[in-house]
Amino acid sequence: MTDLVVLVVVVALLVLASSRFRIHPFMALLGAALVGGVAFGLPLVDGEDTDGVVTVVADGFGDLLGGIGLVIVLGTVVGVMLERAGAAVTMANTVIRLLGDRFPTLTISIIGYFVSIPVFCDSGYVILNSLKESIAKRAGTSPVAMSVALATGLYATHTFVPPTPGPIAAAGNLGMADRLGLVILLGAPVAAVTAGAGLLWANRFRDEAPAGLQERLQESREAFDEVRESVGPLPGAWASFAPILVPILLIMLGSVAELPAAPFGDGVLYTGLAFLGEPVMALLVGVLVALPLLRGRGGVGAFTEQVAAAITAAAPILLITGAGGAFGAVIQATDLGDYLGSSLSALGVGIFMPFLVAAALKSAQGSSTVALVTTSALVAPLVGSLGYDSDLGRTLVVLAIGAGAMTVSHANDSYFWVVTQFSRMSVAQAYRAQTAATLVQGVTGIVVVWLLSLVLV
């Protein structure tokens, strides 16, 4: 019981540090791990049979990054290459050609769903904003409805589908780093349902005009024009989609190859698919497939620059992820997991527990990635006691955390302000449209995950 009080205090201080005092999540998590370790009564120095608190923290940090660090970096490299080459714009144009503009909110939602798999939702929204405006004008649909449809489509895959770094980090914390195919297989349809829920909410605003200043439309056009001019000629559809689809296909085939039924046998085919299906190798193949995007854009020099940009973008995520692993290792070193697991199981909370924790962290400090990493580290020791210790069970816990990590986006979330500013909505209007939409998405997501748990676990 004392450990539970310590945990509540440490988590409250963690949320307060990152939201109220704006301390970087890496330092907040690292501090929580060290303070928590001392408060939990872990030894201050290493003994003959026990590790000291510093060793536990360092091992937790290194063990997690050892399994998932390269995946995060390579996934970010693919995303930067696609963004710099204008592939996101090509993917959007391809979907428009396939679907037309008869159902504009559906079209822009689907575009967002695919673009946000490799590209962060903030960047994706900026890149696609001008396209969204032009479709809205062509179809005579309210920009408010179009803005929410795009934002929720981007948001769905951002929190559910690897190789987005947040879901990858959560999967790593929960021991699913080598089972990303399963996370993708279940995460993609759950993300589709939540995107659909966001779309339905967006359609409530089809007749509502933006309440913000008209000048913001010019700002969004200028921002897009800068992006568009910087990328030059757009790549083709295959070149744009392949760096995403090929790694996903390889990861899924690798997962199938590892099934007990051994559908590919145990020979060369199995070995090849199992090797290429490893997330690190699959994403490395994705980087190679993306290399033709550099043709005429600077070659090796451009590749080096983009890799450097990706490393810079991935560094904070790596540090936050590693610190989350350290925090989780401290909790695992106590008996708190067994106590909380048995207590929560008796309450019948089940799969809703990780959702509620992630939702509380997301609402308090604003970052979906931080909510995914922190919650997954926190609940990792509890999955066995909750009855979710199988691969399917852990995958559902990852998705439950993803649902919580989108609940809700409001004023402390940078994405909220990206959507608000570029859509010309007032803050009050954005709360009714965008914030409420993320609430609808999160609740829909956890309901779908709960239904899946009734069938699969």
ZIWO-V161922 format. One record per backbone hydrogen bond with DSSP energy under -0.5 kcal/mol. NH is the residue of the N-H (numbers start at 1). CO is the residue of the C=O. E is the energy in kcal/mol with one decimal. If there is no record, write none. Layout:
{{NH	CO	E} {NH	CO	E}}
This chain:
{{5	1	-1.9} {6	2	-2.3} {7	3	-2.6} {8	4	-2.5} {9	5	-2.4} {10	6	-2.9} {11	7	-2.9} {12	8	-2.3} {13	9	-2.5} {14	10	-2.3} {15	11	-2.6} {16	12	-2.5} {17	13	-2.8} {18	14	-2.1} {19	15	-2.3} {20	16	-1.5} {21	16	-1.8} {23	17	-2.9} {28	24	-2.5} {29	25	-2.8} {30	26	-2.6} {31	27	-2.7} {32	28	-2.3} {33	29	-2.4} {34	30	-2.3} {35	31	-3.1} {36	32	-2.5} {37	33	-2.3} {38	34	-2.1} {39	35	-2.8} {40	36	-2.7} {41	38	-1.1} {42	37	-2.3} {47	50	-2.9} {53	43	-2.5} {56	52	-2.4} {57	53	-2.4} {58	54	-2.8} {59	55	-2.9} {60	56	-2.3} {61	57	-2.2} {62	58	-2.6} {63	59	-3.0} {64	60	-1.5} {65	61	-1.8} {66	62	-2.3} {67	63	-1.0} {67	64	-0.6} {68	64	-1.9} {69	65	-2.4} {72	68	-2.0} {73	69	-2.2} {74	70	-2.8} {75	71	-2.4} {76	72	-2.0} {77	73	-2.2} {78	74	-2.3} {79	75	-1.9} {80	76	-2.5} {81	77	-2.4} {82	78	-2.4} {83	79	-2.4} {84	80	-2.8} {85	81	-1.6} {86	82	-0.5} {86	83	-1.0} {87	82	-2.1} {88	82	-0.7} {90	86	-1.7} {91	87	-2.7} {92	88	-1.9} {93	89	-2.6} {94	90	-2.4} {95	91	-2.1} {96	92	-2.0} {97	93	-2.1} {98	94	-1.8} {99	95	-2.7} {100	96	-3.1} {102	99	-0.5} {104	101	-0.5} {107	103	-2.5} {108	104	-2.5} {109	105	-1.9} {110	106	-2.4} {111	107	-2.2} {112	108	-2.2} {113	109	-2.3} {114	110	-1.9} {115	111	-2.6} {116	112	-2.0} {117	114	-1.2} {118	114	-0.5} {118	115	-0.6} {119	115	-1.6} {124	120	-2.9} {125	121	-2.3} {126	122	-1.8} {127	123	-2.6} {128	124	-2.2} {129	125	-0.9} {129	126	-0.5} {130	126	-0.5} {132	128	-2.6} {133	129	-2.2} {134	130	-2.3} {135	131	-2.3} {136	132	-2.2} {137	133	-2.2} {138	134	-2.4} {139	135	-2.4} {140	136	-1.1} {141	136	-2.0} {142	206	-1.1} {144	208	-0.7} {145	205	-0.7} {146	142	-2.0} {147	143	-2.5} {148	144	-2.3} {149	145	-2.3} {150	146	-2.4} {151	147	-2.7} {152	148	-2.6} {153	149	-1.8} {154	150	-2.4} {155	151	-2.1} {156	152	-1.7} {157	153	-1.0} {158	154	-1.4} {159	155	-1.3} {159	156	-0.6} {160	156	-0.9} {161	157	-1.8} {162	160	-0.6} {164	161	-1.5} {168	164	-1.7} {169	165	-2.8} {170	166	-2.4} {171	167	-2.5} {172	168	-2.3} {173	169	-2.4} {174	170	-1.6} {175	172	-1.6} {176	171	-3.6} {179	176	-1.8} {182	179	-0.7} {183	179	-1.4} {184	180	-2.8} {185	181	-2.7} {186	182	-2.1} {187	183	-2.8} {188	184	-2.5} {189	185	-0.6} {190	186	-1.6} {191	187	-2.8} {192	188	-2.1} {193	189	-2.1} {194	190	-2.2} {195	191	-2.6} {196	192	-2.1} {197	193	-2.1} {198	194	-2.3} {199	195	-2.3} {200	196	-2.4} {201	197	-2.0} {202	198	-2.5} {203	199	-2.1} {204	201	-1.4} {205	202	-2.2} {206	203	-1.2} {208	205	-1.6} {212	424	-3.5} {216	213	-1.2} {217	214	-1.8} {218	214	-0.7} {219	215	-1.7} {220	216	-2.3} {221	217	-2.1} {222	218	-2.4} {223	219	-2.3} {224	220	-2.3} {225	221	-2.8} {226	222	-2.0} {227	223	-1.7} {228	224	-3.3} {229	225	-2.6} {230	226	-1.6} {231	227	-1.1} {232	228	-0.9} {235	85	-0.6} {240	236	-1.5} {241	237	-2.6} {242	238	-2.8} {243	239	-0.6} {244	241	-1.5} {245	241	-2.6} {246	242	-2.7} {248	244	-1.6} {249	245	-2.7} {250	246	-2.5} {251	247	-2.8} {252	248	-2.3} {253	249	-2.6} {254	250	-2.6} {255	251	-1.9} {256	252	-2.2} {257	253	-2.5} {258	254	-1.1} {259	256	-1.6} {262	259	-2.2} {263	256	-0.5} {265	262	-1.9} {267	264	-0.5} {270	264	-0.5} {271	267	-2.3} {272	268	-2.9} {273	269	-2.5} {274	270	-2.9} {275	271	-2.3} {276	272	-2.8} {277	273	-1.8} {278	275	-1.2} {282	278	-3.0} {283	279	-2.4} {284	280	-1.9} {285	281	-2.4} {286	282	-1.8} {287	283	-2.1} {288	284	-2.1} {289	285	-2.8} {290	286	-1.6} {291	287	-0.6} {291	288	-1.0} {292	289	-0.5} {293	290	-1.8} {294	291	-2.5} {295	292	-1.5} {297	294	-2.8} {299	294	-1.2} {301	298	-1.1} {302	298	-0.7} {303	299	-2.2} {304	300	-2.7} {305	301	-2.1} {306	302	-2.5} {307	303	-2.6} {308	304	-2.2} {309	305	-2.2} {310	306	-2.4} {311	307	-2.5} {312	308	-2.3} {313	309	-2.2} {314	310	-2.6} {315	311	-1.9} {316	312	-0.6} {317	313	-0.5} {318	314	-2.8} {319	315	-2.5} {320	316	-2.6} {321	317	-2.8} {322	318	-2.9} {323	319	-2.5} {324	320	-2.3} {325	321	-2.1} {326	322	-2.0} {327	323	-2.4} {328	324	-2.4} {329	325	-2.2} {330	326	-1.9} {331	327	-1.8} {332	328	-2.4} {333	329	-1.3} {334	331	-1.6} {339	335	-1.8} {340	336	-3.2} {341	337	-2.7} {342	338	-2.3} {343	339	-2.2} {344	340	-3.3} {345	341	-2.3} {346	342	-1.9} {347	343	-1.4} {348	344	-0.8} {348	345	-0.8} {349	344	-1.6} {352	349	-1.8} {353	350	-1.8} {355	351	-0.8} {356	352	-2.5} {357	353	-2.2} {358	354	-2.4} {359	355	-2.7} {360	356	-2.2} {361	357	-2.2} {362	358	-2.9} {363	359	-2.5} {363	407	-0.6} {364	360	-1.7} {365	361	-2.6} {366	362	-2.3} {368	366	-0.5} {371	367	-1.9} {372	368	-2.6} {373	369	-2.6} {374	370	-2.9} {375	371	-2.1} {376	372	-1.9} {377	373	-2.0} {378	374	-2.1} {379	375	-2.7} {380	376	-1.2} {382	379	-2.0} {383	379	-0.8} {383	380	-0.7} {386	382	-1.9} {387	383	-0.6} {387	384	-1.2} {388	383	-3.2} {394	390	-2.8} {395	391	-2.2} {396	392	-2.2} {397	393	-1.8} {398	394	-2.3} {399	395	-2.1} {400	396	-2.4} {401	397	-2.4} {402	398	-2.1} {403	399	-2.2} {404	400	-2.0} {405	401	-2.3} {406	403	-0.9} {407	404	-1.8} {408	406	-0.6} {410	408	-0.7} {413	410	-2.4} {416	413	-0.7} {417	413	-1.2} {418	414	-2.1} {419	415	-2.5} {420	416	-2.5} {421	417	-2.7} {422	418	-2.2} {423	419	-1.5} {424	420	-0.7} {424	421	-0.6} {425	420	-1.3} {430	426	-2.6} {431	427	-2.2} {432	428	-1.7} {433	429	-2.4} {434	430	-1.3} {435	430	-2.1} {436	431	-1.5} {437	433	-1.3} {438	434	-2.0} {439	435	-1.7} {440	436	-2.4} {441	437	-2.5} {442	438	-2.6} {443	439	-2.4} {444	440	-2.4} {445	441	-2.8} {446	442	-2.2} {447	443	-2.0} {448	444	-2.3} {449	445	-2.4} {450	446	-2.6} {451	447	-2.4} {452	448	-2.4} {453	449	-2.2} {454	450	-1.5} {455	451	-1.0} {456	452	-3.2} {457	453	-1.6}}
